[in-house]
Amino acid sequence: MHLPASHKRTGRPRSADADRAILDATRTALVELGWGGLTMVDVAARAGVAKTTLYRRWAGKNELVVDAIAALFEEQLELPDLGSLQADIQGVVLRFAELLERPAIRTGLMAVVAEATHDDALRLRIREAIVDRQKHLVLLGRARAQERGEIPPDPVDTADAAHDTDLIFDVIAGSVVHRVMVSAAPVDREWADRFALLLVVGLGGARP
């Protein structure tokens, strides 16, 4: 698990085991206590670390919960090569939806997004720790599809390529988050396949 560069601290090296225990304890506390019941003191006790150890790493529970969610996405959200762009998209959509259904992620993500509406620093941390880290899946999926000849090469203009990556990520992640967390509708194999087909048809179209 790697924290964003802007959040790394100087001084004595951090313990990966302590970090893992703290983030695991945070997710467990979210499930058992909910956002309102979660406290830094309780997390420290569950993780078996001193409160000072916890506060050296995270200033408050907003940042702690963001990193606990980010670590789980980083460990468990993957893009296996399933042989076609449509199958790859379907697979990652189903996996993403499965993760969003987990009580810790659902509770934590909804809470920190709500808090971020009036906290610019927290909004930036969510983008750096969760959103930006997962965009590599878009780059990987596009590269595979281009090698197969399913979609055209990236535009020569690197700014356009970056904008396309952002847009693809927003379309996929935004659609799944909305369906799972706002509409409370199922993301099953049929829905994921229809969504993937719609996206592939758009991706395969000629550039203006």
Steps between C-alpha positions, in 0.01 A plus 500: 500500500647833393383837619498788250832685496342812648397304808829327579674605820868544572683353797498145631387245238138395526403145586307332219351256752374786717351677197324182393364437849370857526327493162347157573377627837351807334297291257383269780394798712307648208300179465433462872457864605424698187651835412359681803628242747850466360769674707876518472532369857294190418697434180830522689375253760374257236828522310708454814696821449550811711283802425816696426592244234163549332510879512853507357357333191154659468380836628138389534244241407415658163849435366519163674179374341604623154825304524322192636271500196784580259710211630219253441443622145873485432525144628184354351392695191673350198454475125569139395544439128173331396571505128300800381435859599135429569582207728771699678259786570230262615743331738628818661146641530379191684802503731465872572132459578578207730746714695250788525249260657733433792364677809833663593551647154138605458486668842844656480479623143159662541618670819826644370339617174237683707771651722700605192222727378626759749863388536726570202799320653293184552369521142860515376596201714211295361609585146866421562455188715204336328418649160845570355644169618237299314538674165782258415225243435369718216847532351552124524164419344552742212850370430374142483210595274734693268733200476201285401394761241167561673539876536715763323835616641514782752491851354840653432419791730588377849255745656218346295611151606496603867156655461373182337634294791326727750174484305502121467571463872223745589248322278575153640552588866223760505245264345577216740509722810169661402329167433624334820498787748235738368251293302554192720457287188685174433817487295462147370664329205225604258521868597880495491500339156252753358697786651829364365351459152371858503840629607690293244281624217582855608871428539520336159342789316695727271656807665358831372 
